[in-house]
Amino acid sequence: MAYVTIKDLATKLNISHSTVSRALRDHPDVNKETKSRVLSMAKEMEYHPDTIAQSLKRQVSTTIGVMVPQVKHFFFAALMSGITDVMSKAGYTVMVCQSDEDYEQEVNNTRTLISQRIAGVLISVSKSTRNMDHFKLLQKRGIPIVFFDRVGIGIEANQVVFDDYQGAFHAVEHLIEQGYKQIAHLGGPENLLIAQNRLKGYRDALKKHGLPLDENRVVYCGLNEEDGIAGFDTLIQQTKGEVDAIFGITDPVTLGAFRRMREKKLRIPDDIALVGFSNSPETSLVDPSLTTVSQSAPLMGETAARLLLKQIKGSDSSTTSFETVVLKTDLIIRESSIRRSS
């Protein structure tokens, strides 16, 4: 079906183009009967406003870009609900781009968003991103940007993050308080700030309680379930099985280890305890249920969206004063980490 325009509605109703336009905008100069006819015809013909054309006419864009690594993860899906809720109420349309954890795709997504004349961009970087030039290009074009969760290193911009360090510290300290002493970490890509902060929390918790840090108990892997499976195998090989607890960089990674342990007939938590990070829905459904660090994805989405709107309305893309909002996390203790009495 061809795209229906205001001109099409005007022709069908035999009234002027300008009258249809004013009626759709609920202008007081148009009487109620005409407005009713226009709205009914618009619904019948499935008319949708051309937001890009309207933006060009007003020289103001009403489209926001959102760049995420993977939409398949519950965390990013839940985060999008927070973003769209805030942006839709503010009159903005959201355009979502997925990098699929690929730097080149992320660069291409940036070019696409620039070509769409977006008003601003919310960004969570891919795990393979080390060069920030494409994000700096957005700033050079005067396009406001806000990083969330996975932030760009070496680029100054507004950002919204969780207290990954404190979340990791509390998770590992909980394992120590349960009596575990050979605690390992399945970490993420070393270039990601979230991975760096969670690793630091892990190390500092061990240090506080006088436990030695064995680098063989730290395995750097990805962020998905398959990475947790491979990471667990590497960990057991490196440590010769001398591990009694694992703190995973994400829930998917930890659930990958969970799956491999089940295949090897290892008991959770009797043989090895597990703690994840994110509180995805699966963590409460597996048996035993998985202890995890909870972070509110919708809250992060809402906070990042409001910060971007503030920057857009401020209309000063050259500002040198940037804000970092740090959101709290909570440890959700479940069966996978509670030491059973012998």
C-alpha positions as CSV (number, residue, x, y, z in Angstrom):
1,M,0.0,0.0,0.0
2,A,1.3,3.5,-0.9
3,Y,2.2,5.9,1.9
4,V,-0.8,8.1,2.7
5,T,-0.1,11.8,2.8
6,I,-2.0,14.9,3.9
7,K,-2.6,15.7,0.2
8,D,-4.3,12.3,-0.2
9,L,-6.6,13.1,2.7
10,A,-7.4,16.5,1.4
11,T,-8.3,15.1,-2.1
12,K,-10.5,12.4,-0.6
13,L,-12.4,14.9,1.6
14,N,-12.4,17.7,-1.0
15,I,-11.0,20.3,1.3
16,S,-7.7,22.2,1.4
17,H,-4.4,20.7,2.3
18,S,-3.9,23.4,5.0
19,T,-7.3,22.6,6.6
20,V,-6.4,19.0,6.9
21,S,-3.0,19.9,8.4
22,R,-4.6,22.2,11.0
23,A,-7.3,19.6,11.8
24,L,-4.7,17.0,12.5
25,R,-2.9,19.4,14.8
26,D,-6.2,20.2,16.6
27,H,-6.0,23.8,15.6
28,P,-8.8,26.0,17.1
29,D,-9.5,27.6,13.7
30,V,-11.0,24.3,12.4
31,N,-14.5,23.5,13.5
32,K,-15.3,20.3,15.3
33,E,-17.3,18.7,12.5
34,T,-14.4,19.1,10.0
35,K,-11.9,17.8,12.6
36,S,-14.1,14.8,13.1
37,R,-14.2,14.1,9.3
38,V,-10.5,14.5,8.9
39,L,-9.7,12.2,11.9
40,S,-12.1,9.5,10.7
41,M,-10.7,9.6,7.2
42,A,-7.1,9.5,8.6
43,K,-8.0,6.4,10.5
44,E,-9.8,4.8,7.6
45,M,-6.9,5.4,5.2
46,E,-4.3,4.4,7.9
47,Y,-2.6,7.8,7.7
48,H,0.6,8.2,9.8
49,P,2.5,11.5,10.1
50,D,5.9,11.8,8.4
51,T,8.0,12.7,11.4
52,I,11.2,13.1,9.3
53,A,9.5,15.6,6.9
54,Q,8.0,17.4,9.9
55,S,11.4,17.6,11.5
56,L,13.0,19.0,8.3
57,K,10.3,21.6,8.0
58,R,10.8,22.8,11.6
59,Q,14.6,22.2,11.5
60,V,14.1,20.2,14.7
61,S,14.4,16.4,14.8
62,T,12.0,14.3,16.8
63,T,13.9,11.0,16.4
64,I,16.3,9.5,19.0
65,G,18.9,6.9,18.2
66,V,19.6,4.0,20.6
67,M,22.7,1.8,20.0
68,V,22.8,-1.5,21.9
69,P,25.1,-4.5,21.6
70,Q,22.4,-7.2,21.5
71,V,18.6,-6.8,21.8
72,K,18.2,-10.6,22.6
73,H,19.3,-10.1,26.2
74,F,16.6,-9.4,28.8
75,F,18.7,-6.6,30.2
76,F,18.7,-4.5,27.0
77,A,15.1,-5.4,26.2
78,A,14.0,-4.2,29.7
79,L,16.2,-1.1,29.3
80,M,14.5,-0.2,26.1
81,S,11.1,-0.1,27.9
82,G,12.4,2.7,30.1
83,I,13.8,4.6,27.2
84,T,10.7,4.4,25.0
85,D,8.4,5.4,27.9
86,V,10.3,8.6,28.6
87,M,10.9,9.5,25.0
88,S,7.4,8.8,23.7
89,K,5.9,11.1,26.4
90,A,8.3,13.8,25.3
91,G,7.2,13.4,21.7
92,Y,10.2,11.6,20.3
93,T,10.4,8.5,18.1
94,V,13.1,5.9,19.0
95,M,15.2,4.2,16.3
96,V,17.1,1.2,17.7
97,C,20.3,-0.1,16.1
98,Q,22.1,-3.3,17.2
99,S,25.8,-3.7,16.8
100,D,25.8,-7.4,17.5
101,E,29.0,-6.9,19.5
102,D,30.8,-5.9,16.3
103,Y,32.8,-2.6,16.0
104,E,32.3,-2.2,12.2
105,Q,28.6,-2.6,12.5
106,E,28.6,0.0,15.3
107,V,30.4,2.4,13.0
108,N,27.9,1.8,10.2
109,N,25.0,2.3,12.7
110,T,26.5,5.7,13.7
111,R,26.6,6.7,10.0
112,T,23.0,5.7,9.5
113,L,21.8,7.6,12.5
114,I,23.7,10.8,11.3
115,S,22.0,10.4,7.9
116,Q,18.6,10.2,9.6
117,R,19.2,13.6,11.3
118,I,18.6,12.2,14.8
119,A,18.2,14.6,17.7
120,G,20.5,12.6,20.0
121,V,21.9,9.1,20.6
122,L,21.9,6.8,23.6
123,I,24.8,4.4,23.4
124,S,26.0,1.1,25.0
125,V,29.3,0.1,23.3
126,S,30.1,-3.3,21.8
127,K,32.6,-5.6,23.5
128,S,35.0,-5.2,20.5
129,T,35.0,-1.3,20.5
130,R,38.3,0.3,21.4
131,N,38.3,3.3,18.9
132,M,35.8,6.0,19.8
133,D,36.2,8.2,16.7
134,H,32.7,7.4,15.4
135,F,31.2,8.6,18.7
136,K,33.4,11.7,18.6
137,L,32.0,12.4,15.1
138,L,28.5,12.6,16.6
139,Q,29.7,15.2,19.0
140,K,31.5,17.2,16.2
141,R,28.2,17.2,14.3
142,G,26.5,18.8,17.4
143,I,24.5,15.6,18.2
144,P,24.1,15.1,21.9
145,I,25.1,11.6,23.2
146,V,24.7,9.7,26.5
147,F,26.5,6.5,27.2
148,F,24.7,3.9,29.4
149,D,25.9,0.7,31.1
150,R,28.9,0.1,28.7
151,V,30.5,3.5,28.4
152,G,33.1,4.7,26.0
153,I,36.6,4.9,27.4
154,G,38.6,8.0,26.4
155,I,35.7,10.1,25.4
156,E,34.0,12.8,27.5
157,A,30.2,12.6,27.5
158,N,27.2,12.2,29.8
159,Q,26.8,8.7,31.1
160,V,24.6,6.4,33.3
161,V,26.2,3.4,34.9
162,F,25.6,0.9,37.7
163,D,27.9,0.7,40.7
164,D,29.5,-2.4,39.2
165,Y,32.4,-2.3,41.6
166,Q,30.2,-2.3,44.7
167,G,27.9,-5.0,43.3
168,A,30.8,-7.3,42.6
169,F,32.4,-6.6,45.9
170,H,29.2,-7.5,47.8
171,A,28.7,-10.7,45.7
172,V,32.2,-12.0,46.4
173,E,32.1,-10.9,50.1
174,H,28.8,-12.9,50.4
175,L,30.6,-16.0,49.1
176,I,33.5,-15.5,51.6
177,E,31.0,-15.1,54.5
178,Q,29.4,-18.4,53.4
179,G,32.9,-20.0,54.0
180,Y,34.1,-20.3,50.4
181,K,37.9,-19.7,50.0
182,Q,38.8,-20.8,46.4
183,I,36.7,-18.2,44.6
184,A,37.1,-17.8,40.9
185,H,35.9,-15.1,38.4
186,L,34.7,-15.6,34.9
187,G,35.4,-12.1,33.7
188,G,34.4,-10.1,30.6
189,P,36.5,-8.5,27.8
190,E,39.3,-6.5,29.3
191,N,38.5,-3.4,27.4
192,L,35.1,-3.0,28.8
193,L,34.8,-0.7,31.9
194,I,32.0,-2.8,33.4
195,A,34.4,-5.8,33.3
196,Q,37.3,-3.8,34.8
197,N,35.1,-2.6,37.7
198,R,33.6,-6.0,38.5
199,L,37.1,-7.6,38.4
200,K,38.3,-4.9,40.8
201,G,35.4,-5.5,43.1
202,Y,36.2,-9.3,43.1
203,R,39.9,-8.7,43.8
204,D,39.3,-6.1,46.6
205,A,36.8,-8.4,48.4
206,L,39.4,-11.2,48.5
207,K,42.1,-8.7,49.7
208,K,39.8,-7.3,52.5
209,H,39.3,-10.8,53.9
210,G,42.9,-11.9,53.5
211,L,42.4,-14.5,50.8
212,P,45.1,-14.9,48.1
213,L,44.5,-13.8,44.6
214,D,45.4,-16.6,42.2
215,E,45.4,-15.3,38.6
216,N,44.7,-18.9,37.5
217,R,41.2,-18.4,39.0
218,V,40.5,-15.4,36.7
219,V,39.4,-16.3,33.2
220,Y,38.6,-13.6,30.6
221,C,35.8,-14.6,28.3
222,G,32.8,-13.0,26.6
223,L,29.4,-12.1,27.9
224,N,27.1,-14.8,26.6
225,E,26.2,-18.3,27.8
226,E,28.5,-20.1,25.3
227,D,31.4,-18.0,26.8
228,G,30.5,-19.2,30.3
229,I,30.7,-22.8,29.1
230,A,34.1,-22.4,27.5
231,G,35.3,-20.2,30.4
232,F,34.3,-22.9,32.9
233,D,36.3,-25.5,31.0
234,T,39.3,-23.2,30.9
235,L,39.0,-22.4,34.6
236,I,38.9,-26.1,35.7
237,Q,41.9,-26.8,33.5
238,Q,43.9,-23.9,34.8
239,T,43.1,-24.6,38.5
240,K,43.1,-28.4,38.3
241,G,39.6,-28.2,39.8
242,E,40.7,-26.3,42.9
243,V,37.7,-24.0,42.9
244,D,34.8,-23.9,45.3
245,A,32.9,-20.8,44.1
246,I,32.5,-18.8,40.9
247,F,31.5,-15.1,40.4
248,G,30.4,-14.5,36.8
249,I,30.6,-11.2,34.9
250,T,27.0,-11.6,33.7
251,D,24.0,-14.0,34.3
252,P,24.4,-15.6,30.8
253,V,28.0,-16.4,31.5
254,T,27.2,-17.8,34.9
255,L,24.3,-19.8,33.5
256,G,26.7,-21.2,30.9
257,A,28.9,-22.4,33.8
258,F,25.8,-23.7,35.5
259,R,24.9,-25.8,32.4
260,R,28.5,-27.2,32.1
261,M,28.4,-28.2,35.8
262,R,25.2,-30.0,35.3
263,E,26.7,-31.9,32.3
264,K,29.7,-32.9,34.5
265,K,27.4,-34.0,37.3
266,L,28.8,-31.4,39.7
267,R,26.5,-30.3,42.5
268,I,25.5,-26.6,43.1
269,P,26.5,-25.3,45.6
270,D,28.0,-28.4,47.3
271,D,30.9,-28.8,44.8
272,I,30.9,-25.2,43.4
273,A,28.8,-22.2,44.4
274,L,27.7,-19.7,41.7
275,V,26.8,-16.0,41.7
276,G,25.8,-14.0,38.6
277,F,25.2,-10.4,37.7
278,S,21.9,-8.8,36.3
279,N,19.0,-10.7,37.9
280,S,17.7,-11.9,34.5
281,P,14.4,-14.0,34.7
282,E,16.2,-17.3,34.2
283,T,18.1,-16.9,37.5
284,S,15.0,-17.6,39.6
285,L,13.8,-20.4,37.4
286,V,16.8,-22.8,37.4
287,D,17.3,-25.4,40.1
288,P,18.9,-24.4,42.4
289,S,18.0,-20.8,41.9
290,L,20.9,-18.5,41.1
291,T,22.2,-15.8,43.4
292,T,22.8,-12.6,41.4
293,V,23.4,-8.9,41.6
294,S,20.2,-7.1,40.7
295,Q,20.3,-3.9,38.5
296,S,17.2,-2.1,37.4
297,A,17.4,-1.9,33.6
298,P,14.2,0.1,33.1
299,L,15.5,2.7,35.7
300,M,18.8,3.0,33.7
301,G,16.8,3.5,30.5
302,E,14.6,6.2,32.0
303,T,17.6,7.9,33.6
304,A,19.6,7.9,30.4
305,A,16.7,9.2,28.4
306,R,16.0,12.1,30.8
307,L,19.7,13.0,30.7
308,L,19.7,13.1,26.9
309,L,16.5,15.2,26.9
310,K,18.1,17.6,29.3
311,Q,21.1,17.9,27.0
312,I,18.9,18.4,23.9
313,K,16.8,21.1,25.5
314,G,19.9,22.8,26.8
315,S,21.0,23.0,23.1
316,D,24.6,23.4,24.0
317,S,26.5,20.5,22.4
318,S,29.8,22.1,23.1
319,T,29.5,21.9,26.9
320,T,32.6,20.7,28.7
321,S,30.7,19.8,31.9
322,F,29.5,16.2,31.8
323,E,27.4,14.3,34.3
324,T,27.9,10.7,35.4
325,V,24.9,9.1,37.2
326,V,25.7,6.0,39.2
327,L,22.8,3.7,40.0
328,K,22.8,1.3,43.0
329,T,22.7,-2.5,42.8
330,D,21.3,-5.1,45.2
331,L,22.5,-8.6,45.9
332,I,19.7,-11.2,45.6
333,I,20.7,-14.3,47.6
334,R,19.4,-17.6,46.5
335,E,20.2,-21.3,46.7
336,S,23.3,-21.4,44.4
337,S,25.5,-19.7,47.0
338,I,24.2,-20.8,50.3
339,R,26.5,-23.3,51.9
340,R,24.5,-26.3,53.2
341,S,25.2,-27.7,56.6
342,S,27.0,-31.1,56.5
